[in-house]
Amino acid sequence: MRIIGLTGGIASGKSTVREMLIDLGASVLDADAIYHGLIAPKGGTPSPLAAAIGQRFPGVLPADGSLDRAALGKIVFSDEGQRRQLNALTHPAVAAAFKEQVDALAAAGVETVFYDVPLLYENGLEKGMDGVIVVWVPREVQIQRLRDRNHLSEADAKARVASQMSLDAKAKRADWIIDNSARPATTRRRVSELYRELMK
């Protein structure tokens, strides 16, 4: 099976591109969706992963067993050491769940799967990919979109953007680039062209 990484940065429009690929018929796995499934409470009880996160970061696990992602974000987005500790808990769990899903798709005869991973380069996951698509926008566009979407101050938006590798740096390492700074129709046309190219 061929695995194509799909990445970008916060508020770059990567999720939009993912949905366009799905509309075209692509098999897409989403690292965030896998993570959300792993932290979802079961019958009001925290999942094993959520419990481990709650133990390491007191105050982020309410009584209903659901992880308070906003509270967790305030801790890890402003502290690289804390972010590394969170990643040490979450990444192995997500990787194991991803492998299970890939194996199931391969058994079903799927030949190409796209893997949507926000921090693909930051975590060295490109080594396991057959190629990487980067969704790119200028930094100022990224910050403004993040402010509008999450209702953040400029300082908070810049801090979140700075917590990731820059889109320019990712674009230099990409096999394919989707410029998402123009109209949605332009992005959709580029995604369609690239999908046809990759599925030949």
MIDOSE-1310 file (N, C-alpha, C; in nm, 2 decimals, decimal comma, always signed):
residues 200
mrii	+0,08/-0,12/+0,00/+0,00/+0,00/+0,00/+0,09/+0,12/+0,00; +0,04/+0,22/-0,07/+0,11/+0,35/-0,08/+0,04/+0,45/+0,02; +0,12/+0,52/+0,10/+0,07/+0,61/+0,20/+0,12/+0,75/+0,17; +0,03/+0,84/+0,14/+0,06/+0,98/+0,11/+0,03/+1,07/+0,23
gltg	+0,13/+1,14/+0,28/+0,10/+1,23/+0,39/+0,04/+1,36/+0,35; -0,06/+1,41/+0,43/-0,12/+1,54/+0,40/-0,10/+1,62/+0,53; -0,03/+1,73/+0,51/+0,00/+1,82/+0,63/-0,01/+1,96/+0,59; +0,01/+2,05/+0,68/+0,00/+2,19/+0,66/+0,03/+2,26/+0,80
gias	-0,05/+2,35/+0,84/-0,04/+2,41/+0,97/-0,17/+2,45/+1,02; -0,18/+2,49/+1,14/-0,30/+2,54/+1,20/-0,36/+2,65/+1,11; -0,49/+2,64/+1,07/-0,56/+2,74/+0,99/-0,50/+2,76/+0,85; -0,44/+2,65/+0,80/-0,39/+2,66/+0,66/-0,49/+2,61/+0,56
gkst	-0,60/+2,54/+0,61/-0,70/+2,49/+0,52/-0,68/+2,34/+0,49; -0,59/+2,28/+0,57/-0,57/+2,13/+0,54/-0,69/+2,05/+0,55; -0,78/+2,08/+0,65/-0,90/+2,00/+0,66/-0,99/+2,02/+0,54; -0,99/+2,14/+0,48/-1,07/+2,17/+0,36/-1,02/+2,08/+0,25
vrem	-0,88/+2,07/+0,23/-0,82/+1,99/+0,13/-0,86/+1,84/+0,15; -0,85/+1,80/+0,28/-0,89/+1,66/+0,31/-1,03/+1,63/+0,27; -1,12/+1,72/+0,29/-1,26/+1,69/+0,25/-1,28/+1,69/+0,10; -1,20/+1,77/+0,03/-1,20/+1,77/-0,12/-1,15/+1,63/-0,17
lidl	-1,05/+1,58/-0,10/-1,00/+1,45/-0,14/-1,10/+1,34/-0,12; -1,17/+1,35/-0,01/-1,27/+1,25/+0,02/-1,38/+1,26/-0,08; -1,42/+1,38/-0,12/-1,53/+1,40/-0,22/-1,49/+1,34/-0,35; -1,36/+1,34/-0,38/-1,30/+1,28/-0,50/-1,30/+1,12/-0,50
gasv	-1,32/+1,07/-0,38/-1,32/+0,92/-0,37/-1,20/+0,87/-0,30; -1,11/+0,96/-0,24/-0,99/+0,91/-0,18/-1,02/+0,84/-0,05; -0,93/+0,75/-0,01/-0,93/+0,69/+0,12/-0,84/+0,77/+0,21; -0,90/+0,83/+0,31/-0,83/+0,93/+0,40/-0,84/+0,89/+0,54
ldad	-0,73/+0,88/+0,61/-0,72/+0,87/+0,76/-0,68/+1,00/+0,82; -0,74/+1,03/+0,93/-0,72/+1,16/+1,00/-0,66/+1,14/+1,13; -0,54/+1,19/+1,16/-0,47/+1,17/+1,29/-0,55/+1,23/+1,40; -0,61/+1,35/+1,37/-0,69/+1,41/+1,48/-0,81/+1,33/+1,51
aiyh	-0,88/+1,28/+1,41/-1,00/+1,19/+1,44/-0,96/+1,07/+1,52; -0,85/+1,01/+1,48/-0,80/+0,89/+1,56/-0,77/+0,93/+1,70; -0,71/+1,05/+1,72/-0,68/+1,09/+1,86/-0,81/+1,12/+1,94; -0,91/+1,19/+1,87/-1,03/+1,21/+1,94/-1,10/+1,09/+1,98
glia	-1,09/+0,98/+1,89/-1,15/+0,86/+1,93/-1,08/+0,79/+2,05; -0,95/+0,81/+2,06/-0,88/+0,75/+2,17/-0,90/+0,82/+2,30; -0,94/+0,95/+2,30/-0,96/+1,02/+2,42/-1,11/+1,03/+2,46; -1,20/+0,98/+2,38/-1,34/+0,99/+2,41/-1,38/+0,90/+2,53
pkgg	-1,46/+0,96/+2,62/-1,50/+0,87/+2,74/-1,59/+0,76/+2,70; -1,58/+0,65/+2,77/-1,66/+0,54/+2,75/-1,76/+0,52/+2,87; -1,89/+0,55/+2,85/-1,98/+0,54/+2,95/-1,96/+0,62/+3,07; -1,91/+0,75/+3,04/-1,88/+0,84/+3,15/-1,75/+0,81/+3,22
tpsp	-1,67/+0,72/+3,17/-1,54/+0,68/+3,23/-1,43/+0,73/+3,13; -1,33/+0,79/+3,18/-1,22/+0,83/+3,09/-1,16/+0,72/+3,02; -1,12/+0,74/+2,89/-1,04/+0,63/+2,82/-0,91/+0,62/+2,88; -0,84/+0,51/+2,86/-0,70/+0,49/+2,91/-0,61/+0,61/+2,88
laaa	-0,62/+0,66/+2,75/-0,53/+0,77/+2,71/-0,57/+0,90/+2,78; -0,70/+0,93/+2,79/-0,74/+1,05/+2,86/-0,70/+1,04/+3,01; -0,71/+0,93/+3,07/-0,67/+0,91/+3,21/-0,53/+0,94/+3,23; -0,44/+0,89/+3,14/-0,30/+0,91/+3,14/-0,27/+1,06/+3,13
igqr	-0,34/+1,13/+3,04/-0,31/+1,27/+3,02/-0,36/+1,35/+3,14; -0,47/+1,31/+3,20/-0,52/+1,38/+3,32/-0,43/+1,36/+3,44; -0,37/+1,25/+3,44/-0,27/+1,22/+3,55/-0,15/+1,31/+3,54; -0,11/+1,33/+3,41/+0,01/+1,41/+3,39/-0,02/+1,56/+3,40
fpgv	-0,14/+1,60/+3,36/-0,17/+1,74/+3,35/-0,30/+1,76/+3,44; -0,28/+1,78/+3,57/-0,40/+1,80/+3,66/-0,49/+1,91/+3,62; -0,62/+1,89/+3,62/-0,72/+1,99/+3,59/-0,77/+1,99/+3,45; -0,73/+1,89/+3,37/-0,78/+1,89/+3,23/-0,88/+1,78/+3,21
lpad	-0,91/+1,70/+3,31/-1,00/+1,59/+3,30/-1,12/+1,61/+3,39; -1,23/+1,67/+3,34/-1,35/+1,69/+3,42/-1,41/+1,55/+3,47; -1,51/+1,56/+3,55/-1,57/+1,45/+3,61/-1,64/+1,36/+3,51; -1,68/+1,41/+3,40/-1,76/+1,33/+3,30/-1,66/+1,25/+3,22
gsld	-1,53/+1,26/+3,24/-1,43/+1,18/+3,17/-1,39/+1,23/+3,03; -1,44/+1,35/+2,99/-1,40/+1,41/+2,86/-1,29/+1,50/+2,89; -1,19/+1,50/+2,80/-1,07/+1,58/+2,81/-1,11/+1,73/+2,78; -1,06/+1,82/+2,87/-1,08/+1,96/+2,85/-0,97/+2,01/+2,76
raal	-0,99/+2,00/+2,63/-0,89/+2,03/+2,53/-0,84/+2,18/+2,53; -0,94/+2,27/+2,56/-0,90/+2,41/+2,57/-0,80/+2,43/+2,69; -0,83/+2,37/+2,80/-0,74/+2,39/+2,92/-0,60/+2,32/+2,89; -0,61/+2,21/+2,82/-0,48/+2,14/+2,79/-0,40/+2,22/+2,69
gkiv	-0,47/+2,28/+2,59/-0,41/+2,37/+2,49/-0,34/+2,49/+2,56; -0,40/+2,55/+2,66/-0,33/+2,66/+2,72/-0,20/+2,62/+2,79; -0,19/+2,50/+2,83/-0,07/+2,45/+2,90/+0,04/+2,42/+2,79; +0,00/+2,35/+2,69/+0,10/+2,29/+2,60/+0,14/+2,39/+2,49
fsde	+0,05/+2,48/+2,45/+0,09/+2,57/+2,34/+0,20/+2,67/+2,38; +0,21/+2,70/+2,51/+0,30/+2,80/+2,55/+0,42/+2,74/+2,62; +0,44/+2,61/+2,62/+0,55/+2,55/+2,69/+0,59/+2,42/+2,61; +0,71/+2,43/+2,54/+0,75/+2,32/+2,46/+0,78/+2,20/+2,54
gqrr	+0,83/+2,21/+2,66/+0,86/+2,09/+2,74/+0,73/+2,02/+2,77; +0,62/+2,09/+2,81/+0,49/+2,03/+2,84/+0,44/+1,97/+2,71; +0,46/+2,03/+2,60/+0,41/+1,98/+2,47/+0,48/+1,85/+2,44; +0,61/+1,84/+2,46/+0,68/+1,71/+2,44/+0,63/+1,60/+2,53
qlna	+0,59/+1,63/+2,65/+0,54/+1,53/+2,74/+0,41/+1,48/+2,70; +0,32/+1,57/+2,65/+0,19/+1,53/+2,59/+0,21/+1,44/+2,47; +0,30/+1,48/+2,38/+0,33/+1,40/+2,26/+0,38/+1,26/+2,29; +0,46/+1,25/+2,40/+0,51/+1,12/+2,44/+0,40/+1,03/+2,48
lthp	+0,29/+1,08/+2,53/+0,17/+1,00/+2,56/+0,09/+0,97/+2,44; +0,06/+1,07/+2,36/-0,04/+1,06/+2,25/+0,01/+0,99/+2,12; +0,14/+1,02/+2,09/+0,19/+0,97/+1,95/+0,19/+0,82/+1,94; +0,25/+0,75/+2,04/+0,25/+0,60/+2,03/+0,11/+0,54/+2,01
avaa	+0,01/+0,60/+2,09/-0,13/+0,55/+2,08/-0,19/+0,57/+1,95; -0,17/+0,69/+1,89/-0,22/+0,73/+1,76/-0,16/+0,64/+1,65; -0,02/+0,62/+1,66/+0,05/+0,54/+1,56/+0,00/+0,40/+1,56; -0,03/+0,34/+1,68/-0,08/+0,20/+1,68/-0,22/+0,19/+1,62
afke	-0,31/+0,29/+1,65/-0,44/+0,29/+1,60/-0,44/+0,31/+1,45; -0,35/+0,40/+1,40/-0,33/+0,42/+1,25/-0,29/+0,29/+1,18; -0,20/+0,22/+1,24/-0,15/+0,09/+1,18/-0,27/-0,01/+1,17; -0,35/-0,01/+1,27/-0,47/-0,10/+1,26/-0,56/-0,07/+1,15
qvda	-0,58/+0,06/+1,13/-0,67/+0,11/+1,02/-0,61/+0,09/+0,88; -0,48/+0,11/+0,87/-0,41/+0,09/+0,74/-0,42/-0,06/+0,71; -0,39/-0,14/+0,80/-0,40/-0,29/+0,78/-0,54/-0,33/+0,73; -0,64/-0,27/+0,79/-0,78/-0,30/+0,75/-0,81/-0,26/+0,61
laaa	-0,76/-0,14/+0,57/-0,78/-0,09/+0,44/-0,70/-0,17/+0,33; -0,58/-0,21/+0,37/-0,50/-0,29/+0,28/-0,57/-0,43/+0,26; -0,63/-0,48/+0,36/-0,70/-0,61/+0,35/-0,82/-0,60/+0,26; -0,88/-0,48/+0,26/-1,00/-0,45/+0,17/-0,96/-0,42/+0,03
gvet	-0,83/-0,42/+0,00/-0,78/-0,39/-0,14/-0,75/-0,25/-0,17; -0,75/-0,16/-0,07/-0,72/-0,02/-0,10/-0,57/-0,01/-0,13; -0,53/+0,06/-0,24/-0,39/+0,07/-0,28/-0,32/+0,20/-0,24; -0,40/+0,30/-0,22/-0,34/+0,43/-0,18/-0,43/+0,49/-0,07
vfyd	-0,36/+0,54/+0,04/-0,44/+0,60/+0,15/-0,37/+0,74/+0,18; -0,44/+0,84/+0,20/-0,39/+0,97/+0,24/-0,40/+0,98/+0,39; -0,29/+1,02/+0,45/-0,29/+1,03/+0,60/-0,27/+1,18/+0,64; -0,38/+1,24/+0,69/-0,39/+1,38/+0,74/-0,32/+1,39/+0,88
vpll	-0,20/+1,45/+0,88/-0,13/+1,46/+1,01/-0,08/+1,61/+1,02; -0,14/+1,68/+1,12/-0,10/+1,82/+1,14/+0,05/+1,84/+1,16; +0,11/+1,75/+1,25/+0,25/+1,77/+1,29/+0,34/+1,66/+1,22; +0,32/+1,64/+1,10/+0,39/+1,53/+1,03/+0,54/+1,55/+1,03
yeng	+0,59/+1,67/+0,99/+0,73/+1,69/+0,98/+0,79/+1,71/+1,12; +0,71/+1,78/+1,21/+0,76/+1,80/+1,35/+0,79/+1,67/+1,42; +0,72/+1,57/+1,38/+0,74/+1,44/+1,45/+0,81/+1,34/+1,37; +0,87/+1,38/+1,25/+0,95/+1,29/+1,17/+0,87/+1,18/+1,10
lekg	+0,74/+1,20/+1,08/+0,66/+1,10/+1,03/+0,67/+1,08/+0,87; +0,74/+1,18/+0,81/+0,76/+1,18/+0,67/+0,84/+1,05/+0,62; +0,92/+1,00/+0,72/+1,00/+0,88/+0,68/+0,92/+0,76/+0,65; +0,79/+0,76/+0,70/+0,71/+0,64/+0,67/+0,61/+0,67/+0,56
mdgv	+0,62/+0,78/+0,49/+0,53/+0,81/+0,38/+0,60/+0,79/+0,25; +0,51/+0,77/+0,15/+0,56/+0,75/+0,01/+0,56/+0,89/-0,06; +0,53/+0,99/+0,01/+0,53/+1,13/-0,05/+0,44/+1,21/+0,05; +0,46/+1,35/+0,04/+0,39/+1,44/+0,13/+0,33/+1,56/+0,05
ivvw	+0,21/+1,58/+0,08/+0,14/+1,70/+0,03/+0,14/+1,81/+0,14; +0,18/+1,93/+0,11/+0,17/+2,04/+0,21/+0,07/+2,14/+0,16; -0,02/+2,17/+0,25/-0,12/+2,28/+0,22/-0,06/+2,41/+0,28; -0,04/+2,51/+0,19/+0,04/+2,63/+0,22/-0,05/+2,75/+0,21
vpre	-0,03/+2,85/+0,30/-0,08/+2,99/+0,28/+0,03/+3,08/+0,34; +0,03/+3,21/+0,30/+0,13/+3,30/+0,37/+0,10/+3,31/+0,52; +0,21/+3,34/+0,59/+0,20/+3,34/+0,74/+0,09/+3,44/+0,79; +0,09/+3,56/+0,72/-0,01/+3,66/+0,77/-0,15/+3,61/+0,75
vqiq	-0,18/+3,54/+0,64/-0,31/+3,48/+0,61/-0,34/+3,37/+0,72; -0,24/+3,29/+0,75/-0,26/+3,19/+0,85/-0,30/+3,25/+0,98; -0,23/+3,35/+1,03/-0,26/+3,41/+1,16/-0,40/+3,48/+1,16; -0,43/+3,55/+1,05/-0,57/+3,61/+1,05/-0,68/+3,51/+1,04
rlrd	-0,66/+3,40/+0,97/-0,76/+3,30/+0,96/-0,78/+3,23/+1,10; -0,67/+3,21/+1,17/-0,67/+3,15/+1,30/-0,74/+3,25/+1,40; -0,71/+3,37/+1,39/-0,78/+3,47/+1,48/-0,93/+3,47/+1,46; -0,97/+3,47/+1,33/-1,11/+3,47/+1,30/-1,18/+3,35/+1,34
rnhl	-1,12/+3,23/+1,32/-1,18/+3,10/+1,35/-1,19/+3,08/+1,50; -1,09/+3,11/+1,57/-1,08/+3,07/+1,71/-1,10/+3,19/+1,81; -1,13/+3,31/+1,75/-1,15/+3,43/+1,83/-1,03/+3,45/+1,92; -0,91/+3,45/+1,87/-0,79/+3,47/+1,95/-0,74/+3,61/+1,93
sead	-0,66/+3,66/+2,03/-0,58/+3,78/+2,01/-0,47/+3,75/+1,91; -0,41/+3,86/+1,86/-0,30/+3,84/+1,77/-0,19/+3,77/+1,84; -0,16/+3,81/+1,96/-0,05/+3,74/+2,03/-0,07/+3,59/+2,05; -0,19/+3,55/+2,09/-0,23/+3,41/+2,10/-0,22/+3,34/+1,97
akar	-0,27/+3,40/+1,87/-0,26/+3,34/+1,74/-0,12/+3,32/+1,69; -0,03/+3,42/+1,71/+0,11/+3,41/+1,67/+0,18/+3,30/+1,75; +0,14/+3,28/+1,88/+0,20/+3,18/+1,96/+0,17/+3,04/+1,91; +0,05/+3,02/+1,87/+0,00/+2,89/+1,82/+0,07/+2,86/+1,69
vasq	+0,08/+2,96/+1,60/+0,15/+2,94/+1,48/+0,30/+2,91/+1,50; +0,36/+2,98/+1,59/+0,50/+2,96/+1,62/+0,53/+2,83/+1,69; +0,43/+2,76/+1,74/+0,45/+2,63/+1,81/+0,47/+2,52/+1,70; +0,44/+2,55/+1,58/+0,46/+2,45/+1,47/+0,57/+2,50/+1,37
msld	+0,63/+2,41/+1,30/+0,72/+2,44/+1,19/+0,65/+2,54/+1,09; +0,72/+2,63/+1,04/+0,66/+2,73/+0,95/+0,61/+2,66/+0,82; +0,50/+2,71/+0,76/+0,45/+2,65/+0,64/+0,56/+2,67/+0,52; +0,64/+2,77/+0,53/+0,74/+2,79/+0,43/+0,84/+2,68/+0,44
akak	+0,88/+2,64/+0,56/+0,98/+2,53/+0,58/+0,92/+2,40/+0,54; +0,79/+2,38/+0,57/+0,73/+2,25/+0,52/+0,72/+2,25/+0,37; +0,69/+2,36/+0,31/+0,67/+2,36/+0,16/+0,81/+2,32/+0,10; +0,92/+2,36/+0,15/+1,05/+2,33/+0,09/+1,08/+2,18/+0,10
radw	+1,01/+2,11/+0,19/+1,04/+1,96/+0,20/+0,93/+1,88/+0,14; +0,83/+1,95/+0,08/+0,71/+1,87/+0,03/+0,74/+1,81/-0,10; +0,67/+1,71/-0,14/+0,67/+1,65/-0,27/+0,57/+1,72/-0,36; +0,46/+1,77/-0,30/+0,35/+1,84/-0,37/+0,30/+1,95/-0,28
iidn	+0,27/+2,07/-0,34/+0,22/+2,18/-0,26/+0,08/+2,22/-0,31; -0,01/+2,24/-0,22/-0,14/+2,30/-0,25/-0,15/+2,44/-0,19; -0,15/+2,54/-0,28/-0,16/+2,68/-0,23/-0,31/+2,71/-0,21; -0,34/+2,73/-0,08/-0,48/+2,75/-0,04/-0,51/+2,90/-0,01
sarp	-0,43/+2,99/-0,06/-0,45/+3,13/-0,03/-0,55/+3,20/-0,12; -0,59/+3,13/-0,23/-0,68/+3,19/-0,33/-0,82/+3,15/-0,30; -0,91/+3,15/-0,40/-1,05/+3,12/-0,38/-1,06/+2,96/-0,37; -1,17/+2,92/-0,30/-1,19/+2,77/-0,28/-1,19/+2,70/-0,42
attr	-1,25/+2,76/-0,52/-1,25/+2,69/-0,65/-1,12/+2,67/-0,71; -1,02/+2,76/-0,68/-0,89/+2,74/-0,73/-0,82/+2,63/-0,65; -0,84/+2,62/-0,52/-0,78/+2,51/-0,45/-0,84/+2,38/-0,49; -0,97/+2,37/-0,51/-1,04/+2,25/-0,56/-0,98/+2,20/-0,69
rrvs	-0,96/+2,29/-0,78/-0,90/+2,26/-0,91/-0,77/+2,19/-0,90; -0,68/+2,25/-0,81/-0,55/+2,20/-0,79/-0,55/+2,06/-0,72; -0,64/+2,05/-0,62/-0,66/+1,92/-0,56/-0,70/+1,81/-0,66; -0,79/+1,84/-0,74/-0,84/+1,75/-0,84/-0,73/+1,71/-0,94
elyr	-0,65/+1,80/-0,98/-0,54/+1,77/-1,07/-0,44/+1,68/-1,00; -0,41/+1,71/-0,88/-0,31/+1,63/-0,81/-0,36/+1,49/-0,78; -0,49/+1,48/-0,74/-0,55/+1,35/-0,72/-0,54/+1,26/-0,84; -0,58/+1,32/-0,96/-0,57/+1,24/-1,08/-0,43/+1,20/-1,11
elmk	-0,34/+1,28/-1,09/-0,20/+1,25/-1,11/-0,15/+1,13/-1,02; -0,19/+1,14/-0,89/-0,15/+1,04/-0,80/-0,21/+0,90/-0,81; -0,33/+0,91/-0,87/-0,41/+0,78/-0,88/-0,39/+0,71/-1,02; -0,31/+0,76/-1,10/-0,28/+0,70/-1,23/-0,23/+0,56/-1,21
